[in-house]
Amino acid sequence: MSVTTSSPSSTSLGDFLKSRRTRLDPASFGFSGRRRTPGLRREEVAQRANISPTWYTWLEQGRGGAPSASVLERIAGALMLTHTEREHLFMLGLGRPPEVRYRAVNDVHPRLQRFLDSLPSSPAIIKNPVWDVIAWNRAAAVVLTDYGALPPDGRNILRFLFGHAEVRAKQHDWESVARFVVGAFRADVARAGLVSEAGELVEELSSVSPEFAALWRENDLHNHADGGVKRLQHPVLGAIELEYSAFAVDGRPDLGMIVYTPLDDDIAARIKTLADSATLAAPAAAAAMPE
């Protein structure tokens, strides 16, 4: 077997593995015996990761070539790495982040909710890969929908767009909006590896909306991250224009945030006034999450 010489990236990988290994408490994993250095031994990490001790030793020494993604996943589990540490491990080992792992957890950290709430005149929402809205601010509740008045399974953006006549009536150009949303939804579920999981929603929408079924068959793709302008006919505010931008949520690759910024200062002030005075349903469940 040929063994490659070490490179700066492989050496960095080895240093990172060693630093994570030496911080772990052997007793908490059932390992005993006297030790000259802190943390787990190399063979103990290899045992926990179900890989060869020799192979793991080579990785720490910067030898043996690039590990596979499955090996890195097992090592990440063996070393009890956090999400951020796991991502760093993949960058060092393979030069790319790990593939997105979808977590069906429909809540957000209170810090993120507080950020949404700090935007008094800009509607802002957070959605999961299948486009369920899981967090929002007061501006979103008065401009888009009072999501708190709906059950969790009723907060899906595609169900709104294709199943509610009042939502359709608010759109300046419903056909263009629908085409874009379906293409962006398709891209999101594919990126998250959730094509099969989204199948039930796709079947439901196809059965109730021939327009959705036709758009889905077109197989178009769109990118929400490009941003744009959303035009609405609001029952109180009248015709309004909102510039939207999409953002990733750090540490939560399964979530996306969309912020709608009014293009007119007067509209911004009126949204804030409306949000301040409105009687809304209970806020998102995120507020109950532990700090």
C-alpha positions as CSV (number, residue, x, y, z in Angstrom):
1,M,0.0,0.0,0.0
2,S,1.4,3.4,-1.0
3,V,1.3,6.1,1.7
4,T,1.2,9.7,0.6
5,T,3.3,12.3,2.3
6,S,1.7,14.9,4.5
7,S,0.4,18.2,3.2
8,P,-0.5,21.4,5.1
9,S,-4.2,20.4,5.0
10,S,-3.6,16.9,6.2
11,T,-1.4,18.2,9.0
12,S,-4.2,20.6,10.0
13,L,-6.6,17.7,10.0
14,G,-4.4,15.7,12.3
15,D,-3.9,18.6,14.7
16,F,-7.6,19.1,14.9
17,L,-8.4,15.5,15.5
18,K,-5.8,15.3,18.3
19,S,-7.1,18.5,19.9
20,R,-10.7,17.1,19.9
21,R,-9.5,13.7,21.2
22,T,-7.5,15.0,24.1
23,R,-10.4,17.0,25.5
24,L,-12.6,14.0,26.0
25,D,-13.0,12.3,29.4
26,P,-12.2,8.5,29.0
27,A,-14.2,7.5,32.1
28,S,-17.4,8.9,30.5
29,F,-17.0,6.5,27.6
30,G,-16.2,3.5,29.9
31,F,-12.4,3.5,29.3
32,S,-10.2,3.1,32.4
33,G,-6.5,2.8,33.2
34,R,-3.6,5.1,33.9
35,R,-2.8,7.7,31.2
36,R,0.2,9.8,30.5
37,T,-1.8,12.3,28.5
38,P,-5.4,13.6,28.8
39,G,-8.3,12.4,26.7
40,L,-8.9,9.3,24.7
41,R,-6.2,7.2,23.1
42,R,-6.1,6.9,19.3
43,E,-7.2,3.3,19.4
44,E,-10.2,4.2,21.6
45,V,-11.3,6.8,19.1
46,A,-10.9,4.2,16.3
47,Q,-12.9,1.7,18.3
48,R,-15.7,4.2,18.8
49,A,-15.6,5.1,15.1
50,N,-15.4,1.5,14.0
51,I,-12.3,2.1,11.9
52,S,-8.8,0.7,11.8
53,P,-6.5,2.0,14.6
54,T,-3.7,2.2,12.0
55,W,-5.9,4.2,9.7
56,Y,-6.9,6.6,12.4
57,T,-3.3,7.0,13.5
58,W,-2.3,7.9,9.9
59,L,-5.0,10.5,9.8
60,E,-3.6,12.2,12.9
61,Q,-0.1,12.0,11.4
62,G,-1.3,13.5,8.1
63,R,-0.7,10.3,6.1
64,G,-2.8,7.9,4.0
65,G,-4.6,10.3,1.7
66,A,-8.1,11.9,2.0
67,P,-10.7,10.0,4.2
68,S,-14.1,9.3,2.9
69,A,-17.2,11.2,4.0
70,S,-18.5,8.1,5.8
71,V,-15.2,7.8,7.8
72,L,-15.4,11.5,8.7
73,E,-19.0,11.0,9.8
74,R,-18.0,8.1,12.1
75,I,-15.1,10.1,13.5
76,A,-17.3,13.1,14.1
77,G,-19.7,10.9,16.1
78,A,-16.8,9.2,18.0
79,L,-15.4,12.6,19.0
80,M,-18.8,14.0,19.9
81,L,-18.3,17.0,17.6
82,T,-20.7,19.9,17.5
83,H,-22.3,20.9,14.2
84,T,-19.7,23.6,13.7
85,E,-16.8,21.2,14.5
86,R,-18.2,18.6,12.2
87,E,-18.3,21.1,9.3
88,H,-14.7,22.1,10.1
89,L,-13.7,18.5,10.1
90,F,-15.1,18.0,6.6
91,M,-13.5,21.2,5.3
92,L,-10.1,20.0,6.5
93,G,-10.6,16.4,5.4
94,L,-12.4,16.8,2.0
95,G,-12.2,20.5,1.3
96,R,-16.0,20.9,1.4
97,P,-18.7,21.1,4.0
98,P,-20.7,17.9,4.8
99,E,-24.0,17.4,3.0
100,V,-27.0,19.0,4.7
101,R,-28.6,16.9,7.3
102,Y,-32.3,17.7,7.7
103,R,-33.6,17.9,11.2
104,A,-37.3,17.9,11.6
105,V,-37.3,20.3,14.5
106,N,-39.8,23.1,14.0
107,D,-38.5,25.8,16.3
108,V,-35.7,28.3,16.5
109,H,-33.5,29.7,19.2
110,P,-34.8,32.6,21.2
111,R,-31.9,34.7,19.9
112,L,-33.1,34.2,16.4
113,Q,-36.7,35.1,17.4
114,R,-35.4,38.3,19.0
115,F,-33.7,39.2,15.8
116,L,-36.9,38.8,13.9
117,D,-38.7,40.9,16.5
118,S,-36.1,43.7,16.1
119,L,-37.4,44.4,12.6
120,P,-40.5,46.4,13.4
121,S,-41.4,47.4,9.8
122,S,-39.9,44.6,7.8
123,P,-41.9,41.3,7.7
124,A,-39.5,38.4,8.3
125,I,-40.1,34.7,8.4
126,I,-38.1,31.5,8.9
127,K,-39.1,28.4,7.0
128,N,-37.9,24.8,6.9
129,P,-37.0,22.9,3.7
130,V,-40.6,21.9,2.9
131,W,-41.6,25.6,3.3
132,D,-43.5,25.4,6.6
133,V,-43.2,28.8,8.4
134,I,-41.8,28.1,11.9
135,A,-41.0,31.6,13.1
136,W,-42.1,35.1,12.2
137,N,-42.4,38.7,13.5
138,R,-45.3,41.0,14.1
139,A,-44.8,42.7,10.8
140,A,-45.1,39.4,9.0
141,A,-48.2,38.6,10.9
142,V,-50.0,41.8,9.8
143,V,-48.6,42.0,6.2
144,L,-48.5,38.3,5.2
145,T,-50.5,36.1,7.5
146,D,-51.1,35.8,11.3
147,Y,-49.4,32.4,11.4
148,G,-50.0,32.1,15.2
149,A,-53.7,31.8,14.5
150,L,-53.1,28.6,12.4
151,P,-52.1,25.1,13.5
152,P,-48.5,24.2,12.7
153,D,-49.5,22.0,9.7
154,G,-51.5,24.9,8.3
155,R,-48.5,27.3,8.0
156,N,-47.1,26.0,4.7
157,I,-46.4,28.6,2.1
158,L,-47.4,26.5,-0.8
159,R,-50.7,25.6,0.8
160,F,-51.3,29.3,1.2
161,L,-50.5,30.2,-2.3
162,F,-52.4,27.4,-4.0
163,G,-55.2,26.7,-1.6
164,H,-56.4,30.1,-0.2
165,A,-58.2,32.5,-2.5
166,E,-57.5,35.5,-0.3
167,V,-53.8,34.9,-0.5
168,R,-54.0,34.6,-4.2
169,A,-55.9,37.8,-4.5
170,K,-53.2,39.7,-2.6
171,Q,-50.5,38.8,-5.2
172,H,-49.8,41.5,-7.8
173,D,-48.9,38.7,-10.4
174,W,-50.0,35.4,-9.0
175,E,-48.9,33.4,-12.0
176,S,-45.3,34.7,-11.9
177,V,-45.2,34.3,-8.1
178,A,-46.5,30.7,-8.3
179,R,-44.0,29.7,-10.9
180,F,-41.1,31.1,-8.9
181,V,-42.3,29.6,-5.6
182,V,-42.7,26.1,-7.1
183,G,-39.2,26.3,-8.7
184,A,-37.6,27.5,-5.5
185,F,-39.4,24.9,-3.5
186,R,-38.1,22.1,-5.8
187,A,-34.6,23.4,-5.5
188,D,-34.8,23.6,-1.7
189,V,-36.2,20.0,-1.1
190,A,-33.6,18.6,-3.5
191,R,-30.7,20.5,-1.8
192,A,-32.0,19.1,1.6
193,G,-32.3,15.6,0.2
194,L,-36.1,15.6,0.9
195,V,-37.6,14.9,-2.5
196,S,-39.3,11.7,-1.2
197,E,-40.3,13.3,2.1
198,A,-41.9,16.2,0.1
199,G,-43.8,13.7,-2.0
200,E,-46.9,13.7,0.2
201,L,-47.2,17.5,0.0
202,V,-46.7,17.5,-3.7
203,E,-49.4,14.9,-4.2
204,E,-51.8,16.9,-2.0
205,L,-51.2,20.1,-3.8
206,S,-51.4,18.4,-7.2
207,S,-54.8,17.0,-6.3
208,V,-56.3,20.3,-5.2
209,S,-54.6,22.6,-7.7
210,P,-54.2,21.7,-11.4
211,E,-52.0,24.9,-11.7
212,F,-49.6,23.5,-9.1
213,A,-49.6,20.1,-10.9
214,A,-48.8,21.7,-14.2
215,L,-46.0,23.9,-12.7
216,W,-44.5,20.9,-10.9
217,R,-44.3,18.9,-14.2
218,E,-42.3,21.7,-15.8
219,N,-39.3,20.8,-13.5
220,D,-38.1,24.5,-13.4
221,L,-35.7,25.6,-10.7
222,H,-35.3,29.0,-9.1
223,N,-33.1,30.4,-6.4
224,H,-34.7,32.4,-3.5
225,A,-31.3,33.7,-2.5
226,D,-31.3,36.0,-5.6
227,G,-33.9,38.2,-3.9
228,G,-36.3,40.4,-5.7
229,V,-39.4,42.6,-5.2
230,K,-42.7,41.3,-3.9
231,R,-45.9,43.3,-4.7
232,L,-49.0,42.9,-2.6
233,Q,-52.5,44.3,-2.5
234,H,-53.0,44.6,1.2
235,P,-56.5,45.0,2.6
236,V,-55.4,47.9,4.9
237,L,-52.2,49.2,3.4
238,G,-53.3,49.0,-0.2
239,A,-50.7,48.4,-2.9
240,I,-47.2,47.9,-1.4
241,E,-43.8,46.9,-2.7
242,L,-41.4,44.9,-0.5
243,E,-37.8,44.0,-1.5
244,Y,-37.0,40.5,-0.2
245,S,-33.7,38.9,0.6
246,A,-33.1,35.3,1.7
247,F,-30.5,34.3,4.3
248,A,-29.1,31.1,5.6
249,V,-29.3,30.5,9.3
250,D,-25.9,29.8,10.7
251,G,-25.8,26.4,12.4
252,R,-29.2,25.4,11.0
253,P,-28.7,24.4,7.3
254,D,-32.3,23.1,7.3
255,L,-33.7,26.6,7.8
256,G,-33.9,29.7,5.6
257,M,-34.9,33.3,6.6
258,I,-36.7,35.7,4.3
259,V,-36.8,39.4,5.1
260,Y,-39.1,41.8,3.3
261,T,-38.0,45.4,3.4
262,P,-40.5,48.2,2.4
263,L,-39.3,50.3,-0.5
264,D,-41.3,53.3,0.7
265,D,-40.6,55.0,4.1
266,D,-44.3,55.9,4.5
267,I,-45.3,52.2,4.0
268,A,-42.6,51.2,6.5
269,A,-44.1,53.6,9.1
270,R,-47.6,52.3,8.4
271,I,-46.5,48.7,8.7
272,K,-45.0,49.5,12.1
273,T,-48.1,51.3,13.3
274,L,-50.3,48.4,12.1
275,A,-48.1,45.8,13.8
276,D,-48.0,47.8,17.1
277,S,-51.8,48.1,17.3
278,A,-52.8,44.7,16.0
279,T,-54.2,42.0,18.2
280,L,-52.4,38.9,17.1
281,A,-52.5,35.2,18.1
282,A,-49.7,33.8,20.3
283,P,-46.2,34.2,18.9
284,A,-44.1,31.4,17.5
285,A,-43.3,28.4,19.8
286,A,-39.6,29.4,19.6
287,A,-40.1,31.7,22.5
288,A,-40.5,28.7,24.8
289,M,-37.1,27.2,23.8
290,P,-34.4,27.1,26.5
291,E,-31.6,29.6,26.2
